[in-house]
Each structure stands twice: as C-alpha cells, then as structure tokens.
C-alpha cells in the first residue's frame, strides 16, 4: 500500500481518484481528512501502482507525487513530503502529533473560567486599579435608571394580575447586566435583545411612556399593538424589535455585524440572550458564522440560572456558556453579572476588541433571575423561597450598587425614598395615559405588511368582518376597543 498526498482542487482530486480506481481499489485513508484543498488518499492496487496514475497526477498538478510506505500497526504513520506532518502542511486543528493515548478523551479545557469581579457583596472595590472612572452624576443616573426599571416591573406586573395587561416579564435581579453593559455602548451600536433587557432601552432613551404604550398595545406603540407586551423595539435607538421565538436574534445579529463590517462603520452589534437560548441550534450557527466571517458582534449571555423552569444543572454539562466561545476560537470573558462595574469593565473591553479587530466576542454574565420567568410562570413550583431570599440578600445587584454609592456619600436613604416615589408616580401616570389612548382598529391587522394589500389578505379581511358582524358579542375585547375610540 502507498499513501500519496496531493494539493489539488476537488475536481482534480476526483479525476486522480477515478484513474486510481481503474487500476485497483482506492479509498480515503483513515488517517486523512480535507485540509482546505488538500486530500490524502490511500491507493491500494491489486499488484502494483501503474506509473500512469502517478504521471497523471503529476501532469495535472505540476507537483511531485511523493509517497512512502505506511509503517506497521502501533507505529507512527510516515506521510509524503506534502502530507500532514509535524514539518509539512497541517490541518488547522492539529496542534501536534502524539502517540500517547492517555492524552486523548479529554472532557474539559483545564481550569474553569475565572469570574471577573470589581465589587464585593458590600459595594467595596476589591482592586484600587479597577476603581470605576465615573462621575457622581453618571453613577446616580445609572442607579436611578435601575430604580425606574425595578418600580416599573412591580407596577406592570401587578397591572397584569389585575387584567389590565395580557402578559409581562420582570427584570428583577438582572439590572446590573442591563445598565453596566449599556453604559459603555454608543447609539451607533446595534442592539438585538431577547425579552429581559428593558433597562438597556431605558438607558438609551426609551421612555417609561413608550414602555407602557407597548405593553398596553395602543396606537402610540411603535408596533401599534400588534406584538406581545415587553416586545419592545426602536428604530431611533438602534434596538431591533424583540421576537418571541427563542434565539432567533443570534444569527440575525451575526448578519447585522457582518453588514457593519462591510460598510466600514466604527460600531458593533450587541446580542443579548439567556442561558436557555444557548441550548438552541441558532446559538451555535450564529457563533460559527460570526467566528468564520469575523463579525464585530458581542454575544452577551445572561446566565441567570434558569431556562423558565429548567435549572442550568439540567441544561448542560461543562463549564457554562463561556467554554463554548473558546471552542469557536472566540475571545471570551465571564463576569459577575450582579456587579455593575464588572459588567461595565468587561463590556468596554469587549467593544474595543470587536470594533478594532472586527471579530466576535462572547461574554457570560453570571446573574440570577429574581422573579418568575413571566406572568405565565410560577417559580415556586421548581425552586424554594430560601434560594431566592439568599440571592436577594447576599448578591443583589441594586443593593451592591447602592452600597458602593453610599461609601462615596453619593447616595442616602432620603434620596432612595425620593427616587422611588418619583419613579412610582412616573410609571402610574404613564400607565393611565397608555390606557386612555385608542387601540388599533381591526382593519389595522392587515396594514403595514405590503405596500398594496394582496388579494389573499383582502379575502381574509372580508371574512373577519363578516365573522365579527355575526358573532361580535362573543368578543368582549371589541367593546373595550369601541370605548377607546
């Protein structure tokens, strides 16, 4: 048997293989694989290899067909001069060769990822060199935005329980991931959210009124009430509208980042998602596209411990989500997601890498979902109150941020009371105003999709009108709509 290696195109490879088959059996050798344009073939003729095969390959490739016998079982295989070896052409995933079987069948990358942290649980900065470069006014704005988000969550959650909203999702426990990351982005950076990043929008300028308009579903909402609550979006703020299907934003973000790169823009894409979304196939497709196309996108994973009711111990094995970034040869970091300043430091560095080098970055922020997954969920069915209370008391992101500010005399109890009272008044006023605004008429369901309404939608509209004229009394929502006009 002979092992021959040639650097050729697929078409040329096929021709060489076909000629070899004419003279004997030929198959891919077990020690070969495609390495870009390289193919390694084992050609085993019945008696001897006709010179015409070697001559044909030499003629086609303009290369010398080097061949050496394979060694016996248990010995290193000796390849041709152009074959994959320690001194020749290598497969991109071969670091070195070894005959030591004990080095195989690894199940980890060594030590687990270290989680980056700036503050301790009491708001103290652990390393003076990491002291946040932030003014009193900016720190107060960051914390006040957290308070507004927290109060809005409380009021709108209760509004859903009262039947005033159809659905809602809170952000309890994850406020630091929002504000810490958003604080170092520019308005030119493009955001793809999941459904628990309302704080990112608030920081970028989305108002409480816009939030309540969207959740109520009136005509002032950018989606005109045709989306589920908390599915925010803003063209002006470069925030793509949230969609319900899990993980769809990940490959979209990779594509948008590639577009930014082709346009030569000094910006990046930031894609937020949860640990549950990382179990979807879209996650892997997105990271592979971003890595191979070198897209300036930051994949920001909020690892809050649960995918609805499924805890992370049942979701995956291995060292969390961060280890997957390394598998795609992607710059990866893990930070304390309940530490506002740790998130800010990591996001600032990640954006610098993505924009400067035009490459993707993965961040895994370790946090905790303090509330139910949504108003459709009852978290008490799969986790105890002791677990939730422990997190809230020992590692609450808002408490740590407040303690940090109090140490600097930037915040006190009176300011806390005033800020929460102001936020409550703001949210209640916005909610009442949103409920007083008109809803989109039924005809609006068929608008804003096509420039000219096609025939099939016209037929559906006619059918809907006829149905409602006959059975309208069975749709109480129509009465509410009529009162809003």
N, C-alpha and C positions, 0 to 999 in steps of 0.2 A: 504494500500500500504506500501511496505517496500523498503528502499534504502539500498543496500548492496554493499560494496566495497571490491574488492579483488585484490591483486598484483599478476598478472599472465602473462604468455606468451599469444600471440594471439591464439595459438592452444588451450590452456587450456580455455581461455576465450570463445572460440567458443563452446567448449563442455559443459561448465556450462550454457551458453545461450540456447543451444539446449535442455538440460534437463529441463530448466525452461519452455521452450515453450511447452513441453509435458504436463505440469500441468497447464498452463494458458498463458495469454498474457505476453510478455516480450519485452521491447524496451529500447533503450538508453534514459536515462532521459535527460531532457533539461538542467539540471544543471551538466552535466558530459561532459568530453572530455578526449581524451587519454593523459596521462601524462607518457611518456616512456612506461613502461609495465603495467601501472595501467588503469583499466576500471571501470567506475561507472555505474551500471545497476539499472534500476527500474523494479522490478519483481512484476507484479500485477496478482495474481491467482484469479480464479472465487470466491473461498470461503476462502481458507487458503493456506499457503505455505507448501507443504508437507515437512516433515523432510528429505526425501530422497535427496531433492535438496541441503539443507544445508550440509547434511552429505557428498554428492558427492563433493561439493566444498571443504569441509574441508579435505577430503581424498586426493583430487588432489593437494591441495596447502600446506597442512600442516599448514594452518593458521586458526585462529578462525574467522568465518564469523560473524562480528559484525553488528547489524542492529538496527536502531531506527526509529520510525515513523517520517514522514515529518510533519512539522508544517503547520498551515493554511496559506492561501494566505496573502501576505503582511508581513509575519514574516520571520526571518532568518531560513534557512534550517539547520537542525541538521544532520550532517553526522555521519557515523560509525567511530569507533576509528581509522580505517585505511583510512578514506576518506580524501578528500581535505578540509582542515580547517586551522584556524589560528594556531593551535597547532600540526597538523599532517602533512602528506605528502602534498606538494604543487605542483601545475602546475608551471613550471619555469617562466611563465609570470604573476603570481599573486603576487603583492606586499603586498596587504592587502585587506580585505573584507570591504565593506561599504554598508549601507542601504540608503545612501544619493544619490538620483537620480541626484541632482544638480552637483555632481562630475563627471558625465558621459558626453558623447558627446563633448569631447574636440576637438579643431581644431588647437592647436599649442602646442609647448613644453615650453611655457612661453616666456621669453625674447628672441629676435632674437640673432643669433650668433654675437659676437663681432668680428670685423675685425682687425687682428693684424697688426700693422704698426710700423716701425722703423724711417723712414724719413718723414718729411713733404713735401709739394709740392716744397719747395725751397732747398731741399737737406740737411736740418738740422736734426740732430739726436734728437729725442724727449726725450729719456731717456738715460743719460750717461752710464748707466749699459749695454745698448744694443749697445754701440759703436762697430762697426764691427772689429773683430780681423783679420785684413787683412793688408798685406804689400802694399806699394806703387806700386811695380811691379805687384802684383796679381790684384790689383784694375785696373791698367792700362790695363792689359791683358783682364780683363772682359769687360771693356768699349770698347776696340779696337775690340773685337770679336763682340760686338753689332754693331759697325760701319760697320764691314765687312758684317755682315748679312743684315744690312739696305741698304748698297750700292749694294750688290748682288741682293736683291729684286728689287731695282729700275731698274737695268740694264736688268735683266732677264725678268721682267715684260714688259719692252719696246721691248725686243727681241721677245717676243710672239706677241706683237702687230705688229711687222714687218714681222711676218710669219716665223721667224727662230726657234721658238718653238711651239709645238702644244698646250701647256697648262702651267699655272703657278699659284702658290699661294704665296702671300706675308705674311710676319710676322709682319707688321707694328703694333706697339702698344703693342706687347706681348714679346718684347725682354727680359724684366726682368724675366718673368716666365721661360724662357729658361736658361739664364746664372745663375740666382740666384739659381735655383734648381740643375743644372748640376754641379755647382762648389763644392758641398759637397758630390758628389757620387764618387764611385771608379770604376775602369774599370771592376771589377768583378760583379758589379751590372748590371742586365739585363734590357734593355730598350725596351718598346713597345710604339711606337709613333702613333700619328694619322696622320696628314699631315701638321702641323704647328709647328714643333719642330726642324727646321733646325739648330737653334742655339745650341741645345743640342749636335747635332752631331759635329758641328764646335768646340765646347769646348772640346769634347772628342778626337779630332784629325782628323776628316774628313776634307779633304782639299776643297778649292774652286774649284779646278780642278775636283775633284770627283763629286762635285755638278753639275758642268756644263756638265760633261760627261753623267751623269744620265739624266739630263734634255734634252740634245740633243738626247740621245739614241744611242750612238755609242758602239762599241765593247769593249771599255775600261770600260764601266759601269759594275758594279757587276751583273746587270740583263741583260746585253748585249742588251739593248734597247727594251726589251720585257715588260716593265712596263710603265705606265704613268709617265710624269715628276713629280718631287718632291716626288716620292715614293722611298725614299732612304732606304738603308739598309747596314749593315756592320757586317759581322761575327767577324772580328778582334776587333771591338769596342763594341761587345755585344749589337748591336742595330738591332732588328728584322725588316725585310723589311716591310714597310708600305703597307697596303692594302686599296683599295678604299671603300669596303663595311663598312658602319658606325658601330662602336662599336665592331667589331669582335675581336679586340685586348684585350678587357676587360676579357672575360673568358679565353682566351689564357694566359693572364698574371697571372691569379689566378692559373692555372695549372702549369705554369713555376715556380711560387713561391712555390707551394707545392713540386715540384721536388727539388728545392734548400733546402727546409726543410728536406726532406727525405735523401738528400745527406749530410746533416750536414754542409753546407757551410756558411761561415761568409759573407753573401751577401743578397741582397734583389732584388725584381723586382720593377721597377717604370713604371707605365702605365699612359700615358698622353691621355687626351680626352677632348672634348669640352662640353659645356652645352647642346648642341643638342644631342650628343651621350648619355647623361644621360637620354634621353627620350626613348631610345631603350630598349627592353626587355633584351638584353645581359648585360646591366648595372646591372640590379637587380640580374640576375642569377650569374654574376661574384662576386658581393658583398656578396651574400648569400653563395656561395661556399667558398670564402676567409674567411668569418667570421666563418662558421661552421667547416672548416678544419684548421683554424688558420694558414693562409698562410702569409709569410713575404712579403707582397706586398703593395706598396704605390700607391693608386689611386689618380692621380693628375689632377684635373678638372680645365681647363682654362675657367672660366666663363667670356667670352668676350661680353656678352650681346645679341648675335645673333646666331641663327642656320640658316645659309645662310640668308634668308630674314625674318625669324620669330624671333621677339624680345622675350626676356625672359618673358615679361608680358603676352605673349600669349602661352608660352611653358608650364608653370607650375604655380601652386599655392603653397603657403607655403614658408618657409624660405630658398629659394635657394636649392643648392645641398647638402650642409653640413648637413642639418637636416636628410637627408636620411641615412647618415653614422651612426648617432646616433640610427636610427631605426634598424640598423643591429648590434647594440651593438659594434660599431667600434670606435676606437679613431679617433676623427675628429677635424680638425682645419680650420679656414678661415683666409686668409691673404690678404693684399693689393698686388695684382699681378703686380702693376706698381712700387712697391718698391723692388728693387733688394735685399736689406738686409733683409727685412721682409720675402721674399720668401726663402732666404738662411737660416735664423734662423729656420723657420718652417720646411723646408726640412731636415735640420740637425737633429732636434729633432725627426721628423717622422722616419728617417732612424735608429736612435738609438733605438727607440721603436720596429720597425719591425724586426731588426736584433737580438736584445737582447731577446725580448719576443716571437719572431716568431708569430706575429699577424699582421693583415692588418691595414692600416691607410688610412684615406681619407683626402685629402687637397683640399679646394676650393680656388683658387686664383682669386680674383675679378679684372678683367682687361678690356680692350676694344679693339675690332678689328678695327684698324685704317684704313684699306684698304677694298677693295672689298673682298667678300668671295673667289673668284678666278677670273681668266680672263674670265670665263663664266658668271660672275655676274656683275650687275650694281647696286651698293648700293644706288645710288642717287634716285632710284625708291621707296625706302622704308625708307629712313632717310635723313634728311636735312644736308646741309653743316655746319649749325650753330652748330649742335650737334657734328659733327666730329671735328670742329675747337675748340670747347670748351674743349673737351678731350685732344686734341693735345697741347693746350696752358696751361692748368691748371694741367694736370696729366700725362704728357708724361714721360714714364719710362727712356728714354735716357736723357732727359733734367734734370730730378731729379738726375740721376747718375752723370752727368757732373757737376752739381752744387755742389754735395757732394765733388767731387774731387777737384774742384776749391777752395772750402773753405779750403782745406788742402794744397793748392798750388801744387797739383799733376797733374794739367791739365791747359792748357791755350788755347787761340784762335789759336796760331800758331801750336800747337800740333794737334788741331782739324782739321785744314786745311791740314796738312801733312798726318794725318791718313786717311782722306777721299780720298785724292789724291792717296795715296798708295793703298788703297782698290779698287779704281776705276781702276787703272792700272792692278791690280792683276786679277780682275774679267773679264775685257775686254780681257786680254791675255789668260785667261783660256777658255773663250767662243770661241775665234778664234781657239784655239788649239783643242777644242772639235769638232768644225765643220769640221776640217780638217781630223779627224780620220774616218776610214771606218765604215760603218754600217754592221750589221749582215746580211748575205745573207738570202734569202727566206728559204733555207733549214734549217736555224738555228731555225726556228719556231718549228721544230719537235725534237730538241735536248734537252738534259739535263732534260728530264722528266722520261724516262725509260732507264735502262742500255742497253737493246736491244729494238729497235723500234718495237712495236707490229704491227700486220697486219693492224688494222684499221687506224693507223696513216700513215702507208706506202701507203694505198689506198688514204687517204686524200692528202698526198704529191703528188702523181701521178696526182690526179685530179686538184690540184692547178697549177702544172707545165703546164698541158695541157690547162688550162683556160688562164694562162698568155701568153702562146705562141700564142693564138688566139686573145686575147683582151688586150694585154700588152700596146698598145698605149693609152688606156683609163686610165692608172695608171701613171701619171707624176712622182710619187714618185720613180718609178723604174729607171727613167732616173737619178734622183738625186743620187740614190743608186749606179748606174753604174759609175758615176763620182767620187764617193768616194773610189772606189776600186784602 
